[in-house]
Amino acid sequence: MNVGIIGQAAGLFAVTNIDDVLVLALFFAQGSGHRGAAGNIAIGQYLGFAAILAAAVAAAFGATFLPEGAIPYLGLLPLGLGIKAAVGAWRHRGDDEETRAEQGGPTMLVVATVTFANGGDNIGVYVPVFATAGAGGMSVYVVVFLVLVAVWIAAGRYFATRPVIAEALSRWGHVLMPIVLIGIGLLILVEGGAFGL
């Protein structure tokens, strides 16, 4: 196995997914104290990223499930989830931290949806790389990416459990999560030129 391609794959993953660490840290903070939340977050992250890889691999072989013009509209998913989270935060603005903690952690589907929507633009980056790497090189990229998803999950959990960060996230996470999701949604829509933006 070529060490150079492993390094290229690791670099490409890091550059295209750096923002996921913050989102994962927020999910872990939101799920703190909820049984099964860490598993839901990890599985949701893998499901969302597997969907990104499946779309990129299929497109590299010439089959496109998502027309290129549809990718910017994936921003509607985190935007909608962010608005829903903002409404929930507003409704429970008077609740103390303990009451907010009882409201439940993130679901697998929410994590997968945010991961896929946030990485939708990555598909456009991965397709030409996969297409030129050939089947063998593409396999290396996919394996390296899937290993690094676990590293990203661990990093998100690590940041969410550092005392200073954990305290800030438990205190402000219910406000930060909607802001981050709405920001990601708007960024995807604007950068992709959705609705003529």
Residue pairs with C-beta under 8 A, 6 or more apart in sequence:
1 140
2 140
5 133
5 137
5 140
5 141
6 140
6 144
9 140
9 141
9 144
9 145
10 144
10 148
12 125
12 126
12 129
12 141
13 144
13 145
13 148
14 148
16 119
16 122
16 125
16 126
17 119
17 122
17 148
17 152
19 118
19 184
20 45
20 115
20 118
20 119
20 152
20 156
21 152
21 155
21 156
21 159
22 156
22 180
23 114
23 115
23 118
23 156
23 180
23 184
24 41
24 45
24 152
24 153
24 155
24 156
24 157
24 160
25 156
25 157
25 159
25 160
25 165
25 169
26 160
26 169
26 173
26 176
26 177
26 180
27 41
27 105
27 106
27 111
27 156
27 160
28 37
28 38
28 41
28 156
28 157
28 159
28 160
28 161
29 160
29 166
29 169
29 170
29 173
30 37
30 105
30 106
30 173
30 174
30 177
31 37
31 38
31 40
31 41
31 105
31 106
32 101
32 105
32 160
32 166
32 170
33 101
34 101
34 104
34 105
36 105
37 105
37 106
38 157
40 105
40 106
40 107
40 108
40 111
41 105
41 106
41 108
41 111
41 153
41 156
42 150
42 153
43 108
43 111
43 112
44 106
44 107
44 108
44 109
44 110
44 111
44 112
44 115
45 111
45 112
45 115
45 149
45 152
45 153
46 146
46 149
47 108
47 111
47 112
47 115
48 111
48 112
48 113
48 114
48 115
48 116
48 119
49 115
49 116
49 119
49 145
49 146
49 149
50 146
51 112
51 116
52 115
52 116
52 119
52 120
52 122
52 123
52 126
53 126
53 142
53 145
53 146
55 64
55 65
55 66
55 123
56 122
56 123
56 126
56 127
56 130
57 130
57 138
57 142
58 64
58 65
59 65
59 123
59 127
60 126
60 127
60 128
60 130
60 131
60 138
66 120
66 123
68 124
71 120
71 121
71 123
71 124
71 192
72 188
72 189
72 191
72 192
72 193
72 194
73 189
73 192
73 194
74 116
74 117
74 120
74 188
75 117
75 120
75 184
75 185
75 186
75 187
75 188
75 189
75 190
75 192
75 194
76 117
76 185
76 189
77 113
77 114
77 116
77 117
77 185
78 113
78 114
78 117
78 118
78 181
78 182
78 184
78 185
78 188
79 181
79 182
79 184
79 185
79 186
79 189
80 185
81 110
81 113
81 114
81 181
81 185
82 177
82 178
82 179
82 180
82 181
82 182
82 183
82 184
82 185
83 178
83 182
85 174
85 177
85 178
85 181
86 178
86 179
86 182
88 103
88 174
89 174
89 175
89 177
89 178
92 99
92 100
92 103
92 174
97 170
97 171
100 174
101 170
114 181
114 184
117 184
117 185
117 188
118 184
118 188
120 188
121 188
121 191
121 192
126 141
129 141
130 137
130 138
130 141
133 140
133 141
159 165
160 166
160 169
169 176
188 194
189 195
189 197
190 197
